[in-house]
């Protein structure tokens, strides 16, 4: 090798280090499965009017986990971050018959 000539490995090393650093700093897509799900809906009467304040309860049939919310002014309810499982749903409001849905789908398959 002639005097004053740099070996290729001496200038490639910083280049490879820069490429490796750039790859490590790039955002990565999440590849994991989702462990939690949600149950959302609306509570309405037979005429389609919202039932604000209606009580909605979901129960995990396998673990017995129970959560309760009140419907908002538009009759919407939302159960976020529920572990996967089979849930039953119960809704009630004053002057209305209670609604039971014993076989709600799993949040992980919804």
BAFI-3210 file (N, C-alpha, C; in Angstrom, 3 decimals, decimal comma, padded with zeros to 6 digits):
// residues 110
n [1|2|3|4|5|6|7|8|9|10|11|12|13|14|15|16|17|18|19|20|21|22|23|24|25|26|27|28|29|30|31|32|33|34|35|36|37|38|39|40|41|42|43|44|45|46|47|48|49|50|51|52|53|54|55|56|57|58|59|60|61|62|63|64|65|66|67|68|69|70|71|72|73|74|75|76|77|78|79|80|81|82|83|84|85|86|87|88|89|90|91|92|93|94|95|96|97|98|99|100|101|102|103|104|105|106|107|108|109|110]
n.u [000,847|000,605|002,344|000,556|-001,938|-005,146|-006,436|-009,316|-010,942|-010,508|-011,888|-014,395|-015,365|-016,369|-018,495|-020,151|-020,784|-022,296|-024,488|-025,528|-026,266|-028,220|-030,195|-030,912|-032,086|-034,360|-037,944|-039,768|-042,178|-044,848|-045,038|-046,392|-049,188|-052,407|-053,408|-055,578|-058,980|-061,962|-065,313|-067,922|-070,807|-074,273|-077,042|-080,411|-083,923|-087,016|-087,941|-085,682|-084,526|-081,962|-080,731|-079,664|-077,467|-078,095|-077,290|-074,577|-073,164|-070,385|-069,299|-066,704|-066,928|-065,231|-063,383|-064,793|-064,437|-065,776|-067,100|-068,486|-070,333|-071,846|-074,091|-073,426|-074,606|-075,575|-076,211|-074,088|-071,686|-068,559|-066,214|-063,012|-059,779|-060,186|-059,406|-058,823|-061,495|-064,665|-067,543|-070,386|-073,134|-074,962|-077,614|-079,324|-081,998|-083,918|-087,408|-087,337|-087,093|-084,555|-081,783|-080,164|-077,276|-075,951|-073,848|-071,575|-069,113|-065,568|-063,208|-060,794|-061,431|-063,292]
n.v [-001,160|002,195|005,042|007,381|006,632|005,739|002,972|001,113|000,190|001,995|004,369|003,386|002,441|004,651|005,362|003,051|002,988|005,320|004,645|002,443|003,729|005,510|003,674|002,556|004,749|005,237|005,346|002,585|000,191|-001,006|-004,358|-006,003|-007,820|-006,482|-006,058|-005,118|-003,966|-002,214|-001,350|000,218|002,308|003,314|004,379|004,157|004,893|003,265|005,010|006,120|008,150|009,543|008,208|009,825|009,450|006,798|003,674|001,600|-001,570|-003,702|-007,057|-009,307|-012,525|-014,631|-013,827|-012,277|-009,574|-006,372|-003,420|-000,138|002,488|005,711|006,786|009,497|012,886|012,568|009,929|008,200|005,663|004,361|001,908|001,663|000,100|-002,662|-005,927|-008,768|-011,046|-012,710|-010,877|-009,803|-007,561|-005,039|-002,805|-000,109|002,109|004,586|003,988|002,264|-001,007|-003,342|-004,117|-006,993|-008,388|-011,238|-012,470|-010,891|-009,945|-010,703|-008,117|-008,295|-009,444|-007,903]
n.w [000,000|-000,806|000,541|002,523|001,642|002,619|004,351|003,329|005,450|007,504|006,908|006,467|008,861|010,574|008,890|008,850|011,548|011,756|010,082|011,498|013,884|012,907|012,074|014,531|015,765|014,328|014,231|015,498|014,490|016,454|017,306|018,946|020,343|021,113|024,419|025,741|025,481|024,383|025,275|023,825|023,427|022,938|024,842|024,352|024,170|023,091|021,153|020,145|021,533|023,576|026,691|029,127|031,903|032,417|033,903|033,225|033,226|032,943|033,026|033,432|032,486|033,048|035,032|036,820|037,041|037,356|035,993|036,113|034,609|034,035|031,560|029,311|028,586|025,993|025,958|025,538|026,339|027,637|028,085|028,715|028,243|028,968|030,045|027,888|027,209|027,875|028,113|029,997|029,667|031,263|031,411|032,885|033,756|035,467|035,539|033,379|031,982|032,946|030,878|029,832|028,471|028,035|026,555|025,476|023,059|023,108|023,936|022,560|020,157|019,019]
ca.u [000,000|001,435|002,338|-000,472|-003,223|-005,876|-007,080|-010,776|-011,596|-010,366|-012,934|-015,701|-015,818|-017,303|-019,690|-021,002|-021,270|-023,373|-025,642|-026,106|-026,909|-029,444|-031,187|-031,379|-032,884|-035,592|-039,102|-040,107|-043,593|-045,146|-045,411|-047,043|-050,640|-053,081|-053,871|-056,783|-059,956|-062,973|-066,725|-068,549|-072,158|-075,269|-078,269|-081,554|-085,218|-087,639|-088,131|-084,363|-084,042|-080,870|-081,045|-078,523|-077,416|-078,370|-076,172|-074,133|-072,200|-069,831|-068,711|-065,911|-067,522|-064,191|-062,682|-065,695|-064,143|-066,966|-066,934|-069,769|-070,291|-073,123|-074,131|-073,325|-075,815|-076,060|-076,459|-072,888|-070,875|-067,272|-065,372|-061,697|-058,745|-060,698|-058,632|-059,533|-062,365|-066,076|-068,198|-071,830|-073,433|-076,259|-077,943|-080,567|-082,358|-085,199|-088,639|-087,111|-086,720|-083,113|-081,360|-079,017|-076,647|-075,028|-072,750|-070,884|-067,872|-064,304|-062,637|-059,686|-061,936|-064,312]
ca.v [000,000|003,387|005,959|008,403|006,061|005,196|001,674|001,275|-000,060|003,146|005,351|002,722|002,239|005,719|005,305|001,972|003,409|006,283|003,913|001,668|004,673|005,985|002,593|002,418|005,909|005,302|004,822|001,187|-000,160|-001,955|-005,652|-006,796|-007,883|-005,612|-006,835|-004,515|-003,532|-001,272|-001,568|001,528|002,224|004,344|003,926|004,880|004,259|002,696|006,063|006,567|009,251|009,170|008,070|010,293|008,985|005,367|002,929|000,492|-002,408|-004,849|-008,047|-010,345|-013,784|-015,539|-013,350|-011,567|-008,145|-005,585|-001,966|000,548|003,894|006,352|007,341|010,958|013,626|012,038|008,503|007,423|005,081|003,870|001,153|001,562|-000,718|-003,912|-007,105|-009,671|-012,019|-012,689|-009,942|-009,577|-006,140|-004,770|-001,382|000,194|003,513|004,698|003,852|001,369|-002,379|-003,587|-004,877|-007,866|-009,009|-012,171|-013,003|-009,885|-010,445|-010,347|-006,906|-008,588|-009,899|-006,972]
ca.w [000,000|-000,952|001,678|002,457|001,236|003,777|004,149|003,265|006,730|008,401|006,643|006,484|010,244|010,990|008,053|009,362|012,864|011,495|009,557|012,598|014,794|012,257|012,126|015,918|016,149|013,543|014,962|015,239|014,577|017,526|016,743|019,979|020,305|022,056|025,559|026,293|024,498|024,843|024,965|023,720|022,880|023,226|025,496|023,793|024,402|021,894|020,153|019,694|022,375|024,483|028,116|029,907|033,289|032,549|034,475|032,392|033,946|032,226|033,925|032,786|032,957|033,509|036,230|037,715|037,018|037,058|035,886|035,966|034,202|033,734|030,210|029,315|028,191|024,714|026,112|025,205|027,414|027,159|029,006|028,082|028,886|029,537|029,651|026,991|027,851|027,496|029,013|029,965|029,768|031,891|031,390|033,593|033,934|036,175|034,753|032,252|032,298|032,836|029,707|030,055|027,301|028,702|025,751|024,695|022,470|023,736|023,374|021,666|018,867|018,549]
c.u [000,894|001,307|001,262|-001,829|-003,880|-006,475|-008,593|-011,448|-011,497|-011,427|-014,324|-016,251|-016,736|-018,595|-020,660|-021,571|-022,430|-024,631|-026,323|-026,834|-028,220|-030,548|-031,758|-032,289|-034,175|-036,757|-039,419|-041,618|-043,777|-045,641|-046,155|-048,557|-051,211|-053,650|-055,185|-057,703|-060,951|-064,358|-067,350|-069,949|-073,013|-076,464|-079,409|-082,841|-085,794|-087,855|-086,807|-083,808|-082,979|-081,370|-079,829|-078,603|-077,753|-077,116|-075,860|-073,036|-071,715|-069,166|-067,967|-066,393|-066,484|-063,570|-063,594|-065,422|-065,384|-066,592|-068,285|-069,518|-071,712|-073,036|-074,089|-074,631|-076,407|-076,341|-075,271|-072,244|-069,612|-066,547|-064,037|-060,802|-059,298|-059,797|-059,477|-060,368|-063,774|-066,805|-069,714|-072,045|-074,832|-076,460|-079,267|-080,740|-083,691|-086,369|-088,466|-086,746|-085,211|-082,824|-080,125|-078,552|-075,586|-073,838|-072,134|-069,578|-066,663|-063,762|-061,505|-060,151|-062,974|-063,817]
c.v [001,225|004,274|007,016|007,886|005,458|003,856|001,871|001,089|001,132|004,212|004,721|002,562|003,364|005,723|004,237|002,329|004,394|005,610|003,130|002,569|005,191|004,937|002,451|003,562|006,051|004,751|003,387|001,003|-001,165|-003,258|-006,522|-006,811|-006,940|-006,468|-006,316|-004,071|-002,577|-001,777|-000,180|001,363|003,404|003,686|004,799|004,146|003,786|003,734|006,572|007,726|008,733|009,089|008,508|009,788|007,521|004,665|001,739|-000,247|-003,506|-005,754|-009,081|-011,670|-014,762|-015,143|-012,679|-010,069|-007,386|-004,114|-001,351|001,990|004,394|006,931|008,867|011,588|013,141|010,545|007,614|006,849|004,488|003,164|000,950|000,630|-001,942|-005,067|-008,012|-010,680|-011,934|-011,879|-010,021|-008,084|-005,978|-003,262|-001,170|001,701|003,550|004,670|002,985|-000,011|-002,538|-004,460|-005,686|-008,445|-009,969|-012,611|-011,924|-010,444|-009,969|-009,068|-007,184|-009,056|-008,951|-006,115]
c.w [000,000|000,277|001,470|002,016|002,466|003,417|004,148|004,624|007,671|008,138|006,603|007,899|010,721|010,168|008,561|010,726|012,699|010,980|010,671|013,580|014,210|012,296|013,526|016,332|015,361|014,361|014,552|015,344|015,699|016,913|017,749|019,785|021,349|023,180|026,129|025,169|025,134|024,487|024,970|023,140|023,268|023,894|024,978|024,136|023,062|020,796|019,588|020,492|023,345|025,916|028,941|031,346|033,474|033,064|033,580|033,160|033,012|033,250|033,099|033,348|033,465|034,833|037,248|037,795|036,587|037,001|035,587|035,541|034,037|032,330|030,292|028,814|026,871|024,775|025,777|026,469|026,809|028,304|028,298|028,894|029,616|029,104|028,749|027,765|027,297|028,554|028,884|030,193|030,339|031,888|032,099|033,715|034,670|035,186|033,504|032,767|032,103|031,628|030,067|028,731|027,837|027,882|024,875|024,193|023,264|023,120|022,389|020,295|018,296|017,423]
res [x|x|x|x|x|x|x|x|x|x|x|x|x|x|x|x|x|x|x|x|x|x|x|x|x|x|x|x|x|x|x|x|x|x|x|x|x|x|x|x|x|x|x|x|x|x|x|x|x|x|x|x|x|x|x|x|x|x|x|x|x|x|x|x|x|x|x|x|x|x|x|x|x|x|x|x|x|x|x|x|x|x|x|x|x|x|x|x|x|x|x|x|x|x|x|x|x|x|x|x|x|x|x|x|x|x|x|x|x|x]
***
